[in-house]
Amino acid sequence: MEKQFIYITDEKTLERKIESSIRKVLIGDDQRNSDFENDKLSIAKAAKLAGMSVPTFNKRVENGIFRKHGTGRKIFFLKSEIIEDLKNNA
């Protein structure tokens, strides 16, 4: 007989837990994938990954197509988010 638990959490945490569980089943090694998700890119590398020039990429960031993190001179992009945003806006 399997143990059953009651777990109280907020909606965002629950979504992350479910997504992580699904990823483990589909991909296998969760550590490999989480390293990929946390890859931080400079604006130049993010623009290159997106296949566009830095000025064009900047315009898309300003229009909300790509998500940026940080402030001032310490802005970075997450590789997984760039790929996700490209898929969503194809």
Number of C-alpha atoms within 10 A of each C-alpha: 3 4 4 6 6 5 6 8 8 7 9 9 11 13 11 11 12 12 11 15 14 13 15 14 10 10 11 12 11 15 10 10 15 13 10 12 13 13 13 16 17 15 18 16 15 22 19 13 14 17 11 13 13 16 12 12 20 17 12 13 13 12 10 11 16 22 15 18 11 9 8 6 6 8 13 19 21 20 20 17 16 20 14 12 16 14 9 9 8 5
